[in-house]
Every structure is written in C-alpha cells, then in structure tokens.
Amino acid sequence: EAALVESGGGSVQAGGSLRLSCVISGYFLHGYPSYCLGWVRQAAGSEREGVAVIAHDDTTSYADSVKGRFSISQDSAKNTLYLQMSDLKPEDNGMYYCAARFNEEGPCSSDDVLENIALFHTWGQGTRVTVAS
C-alpha cells in the first residue's frame, strides 16, 4: 500500500514561488506500467480541487487557474513528485495534498483524473501554502 509525504509548503508574498515535494513509498514509479500522481488543494470553506496531474508517461494536465504558473514533474528514480509554483496569488492559498492512483488495468489518463479527483485512492496529509497580498 502506498504512503505519500508532502513537504515544501510555507508563507510567501504574492508573486513569489514555492516548490512542493511528495515522497512516495510502497510503489516503485520506475517501470510501473500505469499510474497518475497529482496535487489537489483545498481552501478554507471550499471543496478540494485538482490542481495538476501527471501520468506514468509524463502526460500532464492542469487546472485553468494555474496554467502557465505551476509545473508538475516527477523523478521516478527518487520516487518523488514535485509541484513548482510561480507567480503565486492569494487565491492559491490552501492545503495542498499529494494524491496517487496506481492502475492495475489500462492506462491512467491525467485529464480524467484531474476532472474527477475521486479516482485517486491514496492521499498524503497535506502541506499548507499561504500567499500574502
């Protein structure tokens, strides 16, 4: 069973940058046939929303609100997922969760999972991002 541990959250001024990391244990990304990894955020009083998803083949999908500012990547050798966040805005405030779906059958679509985050079956504890205006 997979376990996910996030790090890298913090407080920054608007326009600043942060890089989130998520170390994955229980599965080896290198050579695993099909999976999706992603970042989901939840602002106070709001539902969780998908921010970015990357599939086993490095296909990526982003929420419209972060396109051009956020970049998701993975290092399979380190079993680590990243989210580089630039030009941060106050509306980016929230708890950021790392999430994973390891498919037993068939390819994982980053678009499908971004649209339906309930497809993720494993979640981290979250790391908080605070952006001051």
N, C-alpha and C positions, 0 to 999 in steps of 0.2 A: 504494500500500500504506500502511495506517495505521501510525502510531507513537504510543505513549502514554507520557507522562512524568508520574509522580506526585510530589507534594510534600505537606508538612504533617505528616508523622509526627513523633514525639517521645516524651518521657517525661512522664507526669503521675501525680498521685496518684489513687487510687480516688475516684470521684465527680466527677472533672474532665472537661474537654471538649477535643476537638480537631476541626479541620476539615481533611480531606484534599482535595486538588485533583488533577485529572488533565487535562492539556492534550493534545488530540487533534490530530494532523496527518495529512494525506493524504486526509481526507474532510471535507466541509463538512456539519455537522449540519443547518444551516438548510436546510430544503427536501428533505433526503434522505428518500426515501419510507419506508424501513423499517430500523430498527436497534435493538439493545439494547446498553446500556452497563451495566457493573456493577463491584462491588467484591467481591473474593474474598480471604479471609485464610487464612494457614497458620501454625498454632502449631508450635513445635518438636516434632518427633516425630509430627506429625499430618498428615493429608491436607488438601489445600485444600478449603475450604468456601465456598459462596456466601453472601454477607452481604446484599447488596441489589442489585437490578437495576431500571433504568428503561428504558422503551421509547420509540420515536420519538414516541408520542402521550402521553407523560408518565405512562403507567401504571407503577406501582411494585410491587415485591414485596420482602419482607423475610424473612430467617430469623427463626424464632420467638424465638431468643435475643437479638435486637436490636430487636424491635418495641417502639415507644414510646420508644426511646432514640436510635436512629440515624435520620437522614433523608437520602435520596439526592435529588439535584437536578442539573439541567443548565442551562447557559447556552449556547444554540446560537449566539448572536452572538459569544461568546468561544471557542466550540469547547471548552468545559471542562465536566468532570464534577466533582461535589462529593459528599463524604460528611461530614455534620455528625454528630459522635459526642458524646453527652452521657451523664452518669452512668456513666462508664467503670468497668469492673470488671477485676480481674486476669485473668479468663478471656477478656478481649478482647485480651490480649497476642498479638502475632504480626506477620508481614509481611503488609501489605495491598497487593494488586495491583489495578490498574485493568485492565479487560478489555472487549473490544468484539466485536460481531457485526454486520456490515453485510449485510443480506439482499438478495440480488438478486431474489428472487421471494417474494412474500407477506409478510404482517405478521410481526413478531417479537413473541413472547409473553414478557413478563417472568417469568411463572410457570414456563414451560417451561425458560427459560434458567437461572433460579435453581436449579431442580431438577437440571439437567444442565449443569454449567459447561463441559463439553467442547464445548458448542455455541459458546463464544467462540473466535474464530480469531486474535485479536490480543491480546497481553498486554504490560503495562508491566514495568519492572524491580522494582517494589515499593518501599514505604516502611514503615519499622518503627514499630510502636506498642508502647510499653512502659507498663504500668499498675502502679504500686506500691501494695501494700496498706497 
